[in-house]
Amino acid sequence: MLLQILVGFSVLVTAIPQRTIPDGVLNKDASGKDHYVNSQHNPAYDHEAFLGEEAKTFDQLSPEESTRRLGIIVDKIDKDSDGYVTQEELKDWIMYTQQRYIRDDVERQWRSHNPTGKDKLSWTEYKNMVYGDMEEQEMEREKNDKADDSFSYLQMYKRDRRRWTAADLDGDDALTKEEFTAFLHAEDAEHMKDVIVLETMEDIDKDEDGKISLAEYIGDIYRGEEGEEEPEWVKNEKEQFSSYRDKDGDGFLNADEVKTWIIPAEFDHAEAESRHFIYEADTDADHKLTKNEILEKYDIFVGSQATDFGEALARHDEF
């Protein structure tokens, strides 16, 4: 029984779609890194935006080798080969690498869950492969001894089931590859955004009253010691909550206010990130980057999305 649970857990970890973590769905790239941590710019976000999930592999390269490979990537970004990387070229590259990450992830999981290559994957097939009979075991355990809220197979099962139903546009309880993509990467599908909002609220709304209080909002990102003075960024977050997040001023965030918070209208991640790179590296203020400007700001670009989630810099055969 223990072995079955351990094996099942390893399957769950790799198979279940990652939950959307608050602080802005579109404030993250495909890897899920926060652009800001404690209201401070997070360099790891840029590194993930330029290298992605293979950033750890990239970290193992020598500075000389990584710089050499970064230079080759710059040549690829400069599509018109005029010696300058424009914001539009950076944006195009970031969008391309974002989509490549998603495509690769979907391909891997589609093959894993659908080894015979059928046109559709049924919920029953997915459930049996990912959860097996854990659903019944977990239900019984939670009935008998109140399972720990911090980890619950049943909660994950219910969340997966809800996502599956939302992604299933034709209602046949089986997903095409396109629908499966929406299931795995709900943040990129317009019809999945309400599911993302609901998941976010469930994660933060500890008293399950259907709304998020200031204490729950802060408690999700900061847990200070008793008597400890709050950091300045926490005070800023409280101000954000009261002045900007809580639109109706009732002291809580409802579903619509959470949606405005985590999915800001008309926000373009690739546009924002490309502007950030230009701002950080454009030493002569001509609104475009030379290769030397990029290499001189090596620490900003190393590890970021423009290098294809690290794969482009890690693949020896491309260089």
ZILINCOR-V646221 format. One record per residue. N is the residue number from 1. RES is the residue in three letters. PSI is psi as a letter, one per 20 degrees, with the letter a starting at -180 (* if undefined). Layout:
# ZILINCOR-V646221
{{N,RES,PSI} {N,RES,PSI}}
This chain:
# ZILINCOR-V646221
{{1,MET,g} {2,LEU,g} {3,LEU,g} {4,GLN,g} {5,ILE,g} {6,LEU,g} {7,VAL,g} {8,GLY,h} {9,PHE,g} {10,SER,h} {11,VAL,g} {12,LEU,g} {13,VAL,h} {14,THR,i} {15,ALA,h} {16,ILE,p} {17,PRO,q} {18,GLN,p} {19,ARG,q} {20,THR,p} {21,ILE,p} {22,PRO,r} {23,ASP,k} {24,GLY,o} {25,VAL,g} {26,LEU,j} {27,ASN,j} {28,LYS,q} {29,ASP,a} {30,ALA,h} {31,SER,i} {32,GLY,j} {33,LYS,p} {34,ASP,p} {35,HIS,h} {36,TYR,p} {37,VAL,p} {38,ASN,l} {39,SER,j} {40,GLN,q} {41,HIS,p} {42,ASN,o} {43,PRO,h} {44,ALA,h} {45,TYR,g} {46,ASP,h} {47,HIS,g} {48,GLU,h} {49,ALA,h} {50,PHE,h} {51,LEU,h} {52,GLY,b} {53,GLU,i} {54,GLU,j} {55,ALA,h} {56,LYS,h} {57,THR,g} {58,PHE,h} {59,ASP,h} {60,GLN,i} {61,LEU,q} {62,SER,q} {63,PRO,h} {64,GLU,g} {65,GLU,g} {66,SER,h} {67,THR,g} {68,ARG,g} {69,ARG,h} {70,LEU,h} {71,GLY,h} {72,ILE,h} {73,ILE,g} {74,VAL,g} {75,ASP,h} {76,LYS,h} {77,ILE,h} {78,ASP,m} {79,LYS,h} {80,ASP,j} {81,SER,k} {82,ASP,j} {83,GLY,j} {84,TYR,q} {85,VAL,o} {86,THR,r} {87,GLN,h} {88,GLU,h} {89,GLU,h} {90,LEU,g} {91,LYS,g} {92,ASP,g} {93,TRP,g} {94,ILE,g} {95,MET,g} {96,TYR,g} {97,THR,h} {98,GLN,g} {99,GLN,h} {100,ARG,g} {101,TYR,g} {102,ILE,g} {103,ARG,g} {104,ASP,g} {105,ASP,g} {106,VAL,g} {107,GLU,g} {108,ARG,g} {109,GLN,h} {110,TRP,g} {111,ARG,h} {112,SER,g} {113,HIS,i} {114,ASN,m} {115,PRO,h} {116,THR,i} {117,GLY,k} {118,LYS,r} {119,ASP,h} {120,LYS,q} {121,LEU,p} {122,SER,q} {123,TRP,g} {124,THR,g} {125,GLU,g} {126,TYR,g} {127,LYS,g} {128,ASN,h} {129,MET,h} {130,VAL,g} {131,TYR,h} {132,GLY,c} {133,ASP,j} {134,MET,h} {135,GLU,g} {136,GLU,g} {137,GLN,g} {138,GLU,g} {139,MET,g} {140,GLU,g} {141,ARG,g} {142,GLU,h} {143,LYS,h} {144,ASN,g} {145,ASP,k} {146,LYS,n} {147,ALA,q} {148,ASP,p} {149,ASP,h} {150,SER,h} {151,PHE,p} {152,SER,o} {153,TYR,h} {154,LEU,g} {155,GLN,g} {156,MET,h} {157,TYR,g} {158,LYS,h} {159,ARG,g} {160,ASP,g} {161,ARG,g} {162,ARG,g} {163,ARG,g} {164,TRP,g} {165,THR,h} {166,ALA,h} {167,ALA,h} {168,ASP,n} {169,LEU,h} {170,ASP,j} {171,GLY,k} {172,ASP,j} {173,ASP,k} {174,ALA,q} {175,LEU,p} {176,THR,r} {177,LYS,h} {178,GLU,g} {179,GLU,h} {180,PHE,h} {181,THR,g} {182,ALA,h} {183,PHE,g} {184,LEU,h} {185,HIS,m} {186,ALA,h} {187,GLU,i} {188,ASP,j} {189,ALA,p} {190,GLU,g} {191,HIS,i} {192,MET,i} {193,LYS,h} {194,ASP,h} {195,VAL,g} {196,ILE,g} {197,VAL,g} {198,LEU,g} {199,GLU,g} {200,THR,g} {201,MET,g} {202,GLU,h} {203,ASP,h} {204,ILE,h} {205,ASP,n} {206,LYS,h} {207,ASP,j} {208,GLU,l} {209,ASP,j} {210,GLY,j} {211,LYS,r} {212,ILE,o} {213,SER,r} {214,LEU,g} {215,ALA,g} {216,GLU,g} {217,TYR,g} {218,ILE,h} {219,GLY,h} {220,ASP,h} {221,ILE,i} {222,TYR,p} {223,ARG,n} {224,GLY,r} {225,GLU,q} {226,GLU,p} {227,GLY,i} {228,GLU,p} {229,GLU,p} {230,GLU,p} {231,PRO,q} {232,GLU,h} {233,TRP,h} {234,VAL,g} {235,LYS,h} {236,ASN,g} {237,GLU,h} {238,LYS,h} {239,GLU,h} {240,GLN,g} {241,PHE,g} {242,SER,h} {243,SER,h} {244,TYR,g} {245,ARG,g} {246,ASP,n} {247,LYS,h} {248,ASP,i} {249,GLY,k} {250,ASP,j} {251,GLY,j} {252,PHE,q} {253,LEU,p} {254,ASN,a} {255,ALA,g} {256,ASP,h} {257,GLU,h} {258,VAL,g} {259,LYS,g} {260,THR,h} {261,TRP,g} {262,ILE,i} {263,ILE,m} {264,PRO,p} {265,ALA,p} {266,GLU,k} {267,PHE,p} {268,ASP,o} {269,HIS,g} {270,ALA,h} {271,GLU,g} {272,ALA,g} {273,GLU,h} {274,SER,h} {275,ARG,g} {276,HIS,g} {277,PHE,g} {278,ILE,g} {279,TYR,g} {280,GLU,h} {281,ALA,i} {282,ASP,n} {283,THR,h} {284,ASP,j} {285,ALA,k} {286,ASP,j} {287,HIS,k} {288,LYS,r} {289,LEU,p} {290,THR,r} {291,LYS,h} {292,ASN,h} {293,GLU,g} {294,ILE,g} {295,LEU,h} {296,GLU,h} {297,LYS,k} {298,TYR,g} {299,ASP,h} {300,ILE,g} {301,PHE,h} {302,VAL,p} {303,GLY,j} {304,SER,r} {305,GLN,h} {306,ALA,i} {307,THR,k} {308,ASP,l} {309,PHE,k} {310,GLY,h} {311,GLU,g} {312,ALA,h} {313,LEU,h} {314,ALA,h} {315,ARG,o} {316,HIS,h} {317,ASP,i} {318,GLU,i} {319,PHE,*}}
